[in-house]
Amino acid sequence: MVTRTKKWVGAATAVGAAVLLALGGNAQAASATTFPPGAHFYTGTGQTWADMPADLSKVGTCQTLPQSARSYTNLTSVTASQDIEVYFRPNCQSGTPSEEGDLRFLTGTLNLGDFPYPAVSYRVHAIDK
């Protein structure tokens, strides 16, 4: 009797695993998220929550974000090529939120990501072509 129960449990486990694999293999891929062109900051990680567009026209000027940002997208075109230097301290001061230092974040172009600390200010730089 014990042997029969063990065989039944083993068969049920194998069938369950096969069903899970079949479901996983046939699952549709999630649709790609579409982000707006330009550069944007987001209050949540993974480009979520409030969207705060960066003002790309103020090249070289320190700008303060209306809320701290946890992620970004920089989808400026290759012809417009603008880097955004992001700071975790007010007034474009480098360092962590609690200490001065040389830490800052450069977004580059055509990318997105999360910040290691909440971003509070930024400066747009034109890239020489």
N, C-alpha and C positions, 0 to 999 in steps of 0.2 A: 504494500500500500504506500509506503514511503517513497519508493522508486517511482510509482505512477504520479504522485504529487510533484516530485521534483521535475519529472519530464514535462508535466503540464505547465508548471511555473516557467521552465526554460523555454517552452514553445510560445507561451504568452509574451514573454520578454522579447523574444526574437521577432514576433509579429508586431509588437508595439514599436520596436526599433525600426523595423522596415517601414511602417506607416509614417513615423516621424521623418525618416529619410526621404520618403516619397513626397511628403508635404513640403519639406524644405527644398527639395530639388525642383519642384514645380512652382515655388513661390515667385511672384513677379518682383522685379527689382523696383525699389522706390524711385519715383520720378525725380529727376534732378531739380534742385532748387534754383530758381532764377533770381539773381541779384540785380539791382539797378546799376546802371553805369556810373562811373565816378568813384569817389571814395566815401565810405560811410562807416560810422562808429555805431556800435550796438551796446545797450546796457547789459545784455546777457551774454553768456558764453555761446559759442556756436552760431553766431550771427542771429541772435534771438532778442526779443523784447523791443524796447524803443530804438528806433532808427534815427540817427543824427547825421545828416549829410555834412561832409567836410567842405569848407569854403576854399576851393582850389584857386580862387582868383587872388587871394592874399598871400602871394609868394614871399617867403622870408619873414613874415609877421607871426609872432606868437599869438595863438588863439586858445581861448579857454572853452572847454566843452560844457554844455549846459548841465550835463549829468556825467558821472564817471562812466567810462566805457570798459567792457570786459572783452570785446572782440571787434573785428573790423573786416571790411572788404576794400580793396583798392583795385578797381577795375578801370583805371584810366587807360586810355589807348596808348599803344606804343609810340604813336606820333606826338601825343601830349606829354608822355613820360614825366611823371611827377612822383617823387618819393615823399613820404610823410614821416617826419621824425616825431615820435610820440613820447610824452613825458608822464611820469607817475607822480610828479610834484607840480605845484602851481607855477605859473609864469615861465614855463619851459626850462625849469631847473632840473638837471639830471640827478639821478639817485632813486632810491626806493621811496615809498611813501613816508617812511619814518627816518631815513638817513640820507644826507647828501652823498653824492658819489658820482661815478661816471656812467651809470646805467641809464640808457634810453633805448627806444625801440624804433627800428627803421622798417617801414612796411614794404618798400619796393613797389613795383607795379604788377598788375595782373595776378594778385594773390589775395588770400584771406587767412585769418587765424584768430587765435585767442591771445590776450595779453597775460604776462605773468602776474601783474598787479593791475588794479583799476587805473585806467589812463584818465588824466585830468586836463592836459593841455597838449598842443601839437603845433608844428611848424611845417609848412609845405616848402619843398625844394624842387626847383626845376632841374631836370637831368640834362646835361649837355649832350648834344647828339653829334 
